[in-house]
Amino acid sequence: MRHLKFALLLVSVTSFILGSCVTTHPSGNPHGMPPGQQKKIYGTQSAKPFAPGQQKKRGGY
């Protein structure tokens, strides 16, 4: 009986720990650079294609 209680406690604690894990996705620019800096690197005329808010218009998601 003692081993059963210990096993039940172990299973419940493990399920609690694994159940409380939360994954998050970083918001904003996936490259970690401002749109203006990316514009300079890639040599384009506008930073609009690199702005996170403009990606939805081009199907970037």
Biopython code that builds the backbone (N, CA, C, O; Angstrom):
import numpy as np
from Bio.PDB.StructureBuilder import StructureBuilder

atoms = [
    (1, "MET", "N", (0.820, -1.190, 0.000)),
    (1, "MET", "CA", (0.000, 0.000, 0.000)),
    (1, "MET", "C", (0.866, 1.256, 0.000)),
    (1, "MET", "O", (0.527, 2.263, -0.623)),
    (2, "ARG", "N", (1.980, 1.178, 0.705)),
    (2, "ARG", "CA", (2.873, 2.324, 0.795)),
    (2, "ARG", "C", (3.490, 2.634, -0.563)),
    (2, "ARG", "O", (3.638, 3.802, -0.925)),
    (3, "HIS", "N", (3.851, 1.595, -1.320)),
    (3, "HIS", "CA", (4.440, 1.783, -2.643)),
    (3, "HIS", "C", (3.416, 2.345, -3.624)),
    (3, "HIS", "O", (3.767, 3.121, -4.513)),
    (4, "LEU", "N", (2.174, 1.962, -3.468)),
    (4, "LEU", "CA", (1.110, 2.456, -4.334)),
    (4, "LEU", "C", (0.896, 3.956, -4.121)),
    (4, "LEU", "O", (0.724, 4.706, -5.082)),
    (5, "LYS", "N", (0.907, 4.384, -2.868)),
    (5, "LYS", "CA", (0.757, 5.819, -2.565)),
    (5, "LYS", "C", (1.932, 6.615, -3.127)),
    (5, "LYS", "O", (1.753, 7.698, -3.684)),
    (6, "PHE", "N", (3.127, 6.067, -2.975)),
    (6, "PHE", "CA", (4.313, 6.745, -3.493)),
    (6, "PHE", "C", (4.263, 6.845, -5.019)),
    (6, "PHE", "O", (4.599, 7.885, -5.586)),
    (7, "ALA", "N", (3.846, 5.767, -5.679)),
    (7, "ALA", "CA", (3.752, 5.760, -7.141)),
    (7, "ALA", "C", (2.688, 6.745, -7.607)),
    (7, "ALA", "O", (2.896, 7.451, -8.594)),
    (8, "LEU", "N", (1.556, 6.804, -6.917)),
    (8, "LEU", "CA", (0.497, 7.748, -7.264)),
    (8, "LEU", "C", (0.968, 9.185, -7.087)),
    (8, "LEU", "O", (0.683, 10.046, -7.919)),
    (9, "LEU", "N", (1.683, 9.436, -6.014)),
    (9, "LEU", "CA", (2.219, 10.770, -5.772)),
    (9, "LEU", "C", (3.232, 11.154, -6.850)),
    (9, "LEU", "O", (3.235, 12.285, -7.336)),
    (10, "LEU", "N", (4.077, 10.217, -7.213)),
    (10, "LEU", "CA", (5.082, 10.470, -8.242)),
    (10, "LEU", "C", (4.434, 10.770, -9.591)),
    (10, "LEU", "O", (4.857, 11.685, -10.297)),
    (11, "VAL", "N", (3.414, 10.004, -9.946)),
    (11, "VAL", "CA", (2.715, 10.221, -11.214)),
    (11, "VAL", "C", (1.999, 11.570, -11.207)),
    (11, "VAL", "O", (2.028, 12.285, -12.209)),
    (12, "SER", "N", (1.367, 11.922, -10.113)),
    (12, "SER", "CA", (0.641, 13.191, -10.059)),
    (12, "SER", "C", (1.587, 14.389, -10.104)),
    (12, "SER", "O", (1.290, 15.382, -10.769)),
    (13, "VAL", "N", (2.706, 14.313, -9.415)),
    (13, "VAL", "CA", (3.678, 15.413, -9.453)),
    (13, "VAL", "C", (4.281, 15.540, -10.849)),
    (13, "VAL", "O", (4.455, 16.651, -11.349)),
    (14, "THR", "N", (4.597, 14.423, -11.476)),
    (14, "THR", "CA", (5.159, 14.454, -12.828)),
    (14, "THR", "C", (4.163, 15.032, -13.819)),
    (14, "THR", "O", (4.529, 15.843, -14.671)),
    (15, "SER", "N", (2.912, 14.621, -13.714)),
    (15, "SER", "CA", (1.905, 15.159, -14.639)),
    (15, "SER", "C", (1.668, 16.637, -14.390)),
    (15, "SER", "O", (1.403, 17.383, -15.332)),
    (16, "PHE", "N", (1.757, 17.076, -13.142)),
    (16, "PHE", "CA", (1.604, 18.497, -12.842)),
    (16, "PHE", "C", (2.748, 19.304, -13.449)),
    (16, "PHE", "O", (2.525, 20.372, -14.020)),
    (17, "ILE", "N", (3.950, 18.802, -13.327)),
    (17, "ILE", "CA", (5.119, 19.523, -13.862)),
    (17, "ILE", "C", (5.063, 19.572, -15.386)),
    (17, "ILE", "O", (5.297, 20.624, -15.980)),
    (18, "LEU", "N", (4.756, 18.449, -16.018)),
    (18, "LEU", "CA", (4.707, 18.423, -17.474)),
    (18, "LEU", "C", (3.499, 19.182, -18.015)),
    (18, "LEU", "O", (3.557, 19.731, -19.115)),
    (19, "GLY", "N", (2.432, 19.218, -17.274)),
    (19, "GLY", "CA", (1.229, 19.919, -17.706)),
    (19, "GLY", "C", (1.342, 21.423, -17.579)),
    (19, "GLY", "O", (0.581, 22.151, -18.217)),
    (20, "SER", "N", (2.260, 21.902, -16.782)),
    (20, "SER", "CA", (2.374, 23.342, -16.575)),
    (20, "SER", "C", (3.363, 23.999, -17.535)),
    (20, "SER", "O", (3.589, 25.206, -17.445)),
    (21, "CYS", "N", (3.945, 23.246, -18.435)),
    (21, "CYS", "CA", (4.885, 23.807, -19.396)),
    (21, "CYS", "C", (4.128, 24.621, -20.436)),
    (21, "CYS", "O", (3.097, 24.188, -20.949)),
    (22, "VAL", "N", (4.645, 25.791, -20.737)),
    (22, "VAL", "CA", (4.012, 26.671, -21.715)),
    (22, "VAL", "C", (5.065, 27.056, -22.746)),
    (22, "VAL", "O", (6.169, 27.474, -22.395)),
    (23, "THR", "N", (4.717, 26.912, -24.009)),
    (23, "THR", "CA", (5.631, 27.336, -25.060)),
    (23, "THR", "C", (5.176, 28.677, -25.592)),
    (23, "THR", "O", (3.979, 28.915, -25.748)),
    (24, "THR", "N", (6.111, 29.540, -25.868)),
    (24, "THR", "CA", (5.787, 30.855, -26.394)),
    (24, "THR", "C", (6.554, 31.077, -27.678)),
    (24, "THR", "O", (7.614, 30.492, -27.900)),
    (25, "HIS", "N", (6.011, 31.918, -28.503)),
    (25, "HIS", "CA", (6.667, 32.287, -29.741)),
    (25, "HIS", "C", (7.116, 33.737, -29.618)),
    (25, "HIS", "O", (6.348, 34.582, -29.159)),
    (26, "PRO", "N", (8.330, 34.033, -30.014)),
    (26, "PRO", "CA", (8.784, 35.412, -29.921)),
    (26, "PRO", "C", (7.969, 36.311, -30.840)),
    (26, "PRO", "O", (7.683, 35.959, -31.985)),
    (27, "SER", "N", (7.609, 37.452, -30.330)),
    (27, "SER", "CA", (6.841, 38.376, -31.162)),
    (27, "SER", "C", (7.796, 39.325, -31.878)),
    (27, "SER", "O", (8.966, 39.442, -31.516)),
    (28, "GLY", "N", (7.293, 39.974, -32.861)),
    (28, "GLY", "CA", (8.103, 40.935, -33.596)),
    (28, "GLY", "C", (8.890, 40.292, -34.714)),
    (28, "GLY", "O", (8.470, 39.298, -35.306)),
    (29, "ASN", "N", (10.020, 40.868, -34.986)),
    (29, "ASN", "CA", (10.844, 40.461, -36.106)),
    (29, "ASN", "C", (11.550, 39.142, -35.808)),
    (29, "ASN", "O", (12.225, 39.041, -34.784)),
    (30, "PRO", "N", (11.423, 38.131, -36.659)),
    (30, "PRO", "CA", (12.056, 36.842, -36.373)),
    (30, "PRO", "C", (13.579, 36.881, -36.449)),
    (30, "PRO", "O", (14.246, 36.001, -35.904)),
    (31, "HIS", "N", (14.134, 37.883, -37.114)),
    (31, "HIS", "CA", (15.586, 37.966, -37.245)),
    (31, "HIS", "C", (16.228, 38.754, -36.112)),
    (31, "HIS", "O", (17.452, 38.761, -35.981)),
    (32, "GLY", "N", (15.414, 39.421, -35.290)),
    (32, "GLY", "CA", (15.937, 40.159, -34.150)),
    (32, "GLY", "C", (16.567, 41.488, -34.510)),
    (32, "GLY", "O", (17.257, 42.081, -33.682)),
    (33, "MET", "N", (16.351, 41.968, -35.712)),
    (33, "MET", "CA", (16.903, 43.242, -36.153)),
    (33, "MET", "C", (15.774, 44.185, -36.526)),
    (33, "MET", "O", (14.729, 43.737, -36.997)),
    (34, "PRO", "N", (15.964, 45.486, -36.325)),
    (34, "PRO", "CA", (14.958, 46.431, -36.786)),
    (34, "PRO", "C", (14.854, 46.419, -38.310)),
    (34, "PRO", "O", (15.831, 46.108, -38.991)),
    (35, "PRO", "N", (13.687, 46.752, -38.851)),
    (35, "PRO", "CA", (13.502, 46.731, -40.303)),
    (35, "PRO", "C", (14.487, 47.634, -41.053)),
    (35, "PRO", "O", (14.910, 47.308, -42.162)),
    (36, "GLY", "N", (14.847, 48.760, -40.451)),
    (36, "GLY", "CA", (15.794, 49.666, -41.108)),
    (36, "GLY", "C", (17.174, 49.058, -41.272)),
    (36, "GLY", "O", (17.844, 49.278, -42.281)),
    (37, "GLN", "N", (17.596, 48.288, -40.270)),
    (37, "GLN", "CA", (18.909, 47.637, -40.352)),
    (37, "GLN", "C", (18.896, 46.524, -41.404)),
    (37, "GLN", "O", (19.876, 46.338, -42.125)),
    (38, "GLN", "N", (17.792, 45.788, -41.489)),
    (38, "GLN", "CA", (17.695, 44.755, -42.512)),
    (38, "GLN", "C", (17.699, 45.376, -43.900)),
    (38, "GLN", "O", (18.279, 44.822, -44.834)),
    (39, "LYS", "N", (17.058, 46.513, -44.029)),
    (39, "LYS", "CA", (17.034, 47.221, -45.317)),
    (39, "LYS", "C", (18.453, 47.554, -45.752)),
    (39, "LYS", "O", (18.799, 47.400, -46.923)),
    (40, "LYS", "N", (19.272, 48.008, -44.817)),
    (40, "LYS", "CA", (20.659, 48.349, -45.143)),
    (40, "LYS", "C", (21.455, 47.112, -45.549)),
    (40, "LYS", "O", (22.251, 47.164, -46.487)),
    (41, "ILE", "N", (21.244, 46.012, -44.852)),
    (41, "ILE", "CA", (21.991, 44.788, -45.148)),
    (41, "ILE", "C", (21.638, 44.239, -46.523)),
    (41, "ILE", "O", (22.518, 43.870, -47.301)),
    (42, "TYR", "N", (20.323, 44.190, -46.817)),
    (42, "TYR", "CA", (19.886, 43.605, -48.085)),
    (42, "TYR", "C", (19.893, 44.604, -49.237)),
    (42, "TYR", "O", (19.688, 44.212, -50.386)),
    (43, "GLY", "N", (20.122, 45.873, -48.959)),
    (43, "GLY", "CA", (20.265, 46.870, -50.006)),
    (43, "GLY", "C", (18.975, 47.247, -50.717)),
    (43, "GLY", "O", (19.015, 47.647, -51.881)),
    (44, "THR", "N", (17.854, 47.131, -50.062)),
    (44, "THR", "CA", (16.593, 47.518, -50.694)),
    (44, "THR", "C", (16.302, 48.990, -50.433)),
    (44, "THR", "O", (16.942, 49.617, -49.589)),
    (45, "GLN", "N", (15.341, 49.535, -51.159)),
    (45, "GLN", "CA", (14.993, 50.941, -51.027)),
    (45, "GLN", "C", (14.032, 51.205, -49.870)),
    (45, "GLN", "O", (14.001, 52.312, -49.331)),
    (46, "SER", "N", (13.254, 50.204, -49.487)),
    (46, "SER", "CA", (12.238, 50.396, -48.464)),
    (46, "SER", "C", (12.374, 49.347, -47.374)),
    (46, "SER", "O", (12.775, 48.212, -47.629)),
    (47, "ALA", "N", (12.031, 49.746, -46.149)),
    (47, "ALA", "CA", (12.052, 48.806, -45.024)),
    (47, "ALA", "C", (10.703, 48.127, -44.857)),
    (47, "ALA", "O", (10.547, 47.260, -43.997)),
    (48, "LYS", "N", (9.733, 48.508, -45.665)),
    (48, "LYS", "CA", (8.379, 47.978, -45.532)),
    (48, "LYS", "C", (8.307, 46.453, -45.636)),
    (48, "LYS", "O", (7.564, 45.852, -44.860)),
    (49, "PRO", "N", (9.033, 45.788, -46.544)),
    (49, "PRO", "CA", (8.948, 44.320, -46.605)),
    (49, "PRO", "C", (9.481, 43.619, -45.355)),
    (49, "PRO", "O", (9.144, 42.460, -45.114)),
    (50, "PHE", "N", (10.303, 44.297, -44.560)),
    (50, "PHE", "CA", (10.903, 43.684, -43.380)),
    (50, "PHE", "C", (10.131, 43.974, -42.101)),
    (50, "PHE", "O", (10.417, 43.374, -41.065)),
    (51, "ALA", "N", (9.157, 44.880, -42.150)),
    (51, "ALA", "CA", (8.388, 45.251, -40.968)),
    (51, "ALA", "C", (7.400, 44.135, -40.626)),
    (51, "ALA", "O", (6.699, 43.646, -41.512)),
    (52, "PRO", "N", (7.332, 43.723, -39.356)),
    (52, "PRO", "CA", (6.449, 42.619, -38.975)),
    (52, "PRO", "C", (4.978, 42.885, -39.283)),
    (52, "PRO", "O", (4.250, 41.958, -39.638)),
    (53, "GLY", "N", (4.532, 44.118, -39.155)),
    (53, "GLY", "CA", (3.137, 44.433, -39.411)),
    (53, "GLY", "C", (2.775, 44.371, -40.876)),
    (53, "GLY", "O", (1.595, 44.278, -41.213)),
    (54, "GLN", "N", (3.755, 44.419, -41.755)),
    (54, "GLN", "CA", (3.496, 44.386, -43.190)),
    (54, "GLN", "C", (3.532, 42.982, -43.759)),
    (54, "GLN", "O", (3.167, 42.779, -44.917)),
    (55, "GLN", "N", (3.966, 42.005, -42.966)),
    (55, "GLN", "CA", (4.095, 40.635, -43.456)),
    (55, "GLN", "C", (2.747, 39.989, -43.753)),
    (55, "GLN", "O", (2.643, 39.143, -44.642)),
    (56, "LYS", "N", (1.695, 40.393, -42.998)),
    (56, "LYS", "CA", (0.382, 39.806, -43.233)),
    (56, "LYS", "C", (-0.138, 40.158, -44.621)),
    (56, "LYS", "O", (-0.841, 39.366, -45.249)),
    (57, "LYS", "N", (0.208, 41.334, -45.088)),
    (57, "LYS", "CA", (-0.277, 41.789, -46.397)),
    (57, "LYS", "C", (0.357, 41.002, -47.541)),
    (57, "LYS", "O", (-0.216, 40.895, -48.625)),
    (58, "ARG", "N", (1.526, 40.462, -47.292)),
    (58, "ARG", "CA", (2.229, 39.722, -48.336)),
    (58, "ARG", "C", (2.134, 38.215, -48.150)),
    (58, "ARG", "O", (2.735, 37.460, -48.915)),
    (59, "GLY", "N", (1.387, 37.764, -47.142)),
    (59, "GLY", "CA", (1.280, 36.329, -46.896)),
    (59, "GLY", "C", (2.516, 35.770, -46.221)),
    (59, "GLY", "O", (2.878, 34.616, -46.452)),
    (60, "GLY", "N", (3.173, 36.571, -45.384)),
    (60, "GLY", "CA", (4.420, 36.154, -44.748)),
    (60, "GLY", "C", (4.243, 35.186, -43.609)),
    (60, "GLY", "O", (5.227, 34.609, -43.148)),
    (61, "TYR", "N", (3.019, 34.980, -43.129)),
    (61, "TYR", "CA", (2.828, 34.073, -42.001)),
    (61, "TYR", "C", (2.645, 32.709, -42.465)),
    (61, "TYR", "O", (2.469, 31.799, -41.654)),
]
sb = StructureBuilder()
sb.init_structure("model")
sb.init_model(0)
sb.init_chain("A")
sb.init_seg("    ")
for serial, (resi, resn, name, xyz) in enumerate(atoms, 1):
    if name == "N":
        sb.init_residue(resn, " ", resi, " ")
    sb.init_atom(name, np.array(xyz, "f"), 0.0, 1.0, " ", f" {name:<3s}", serial, name[0])
structure = sb.get_structure()
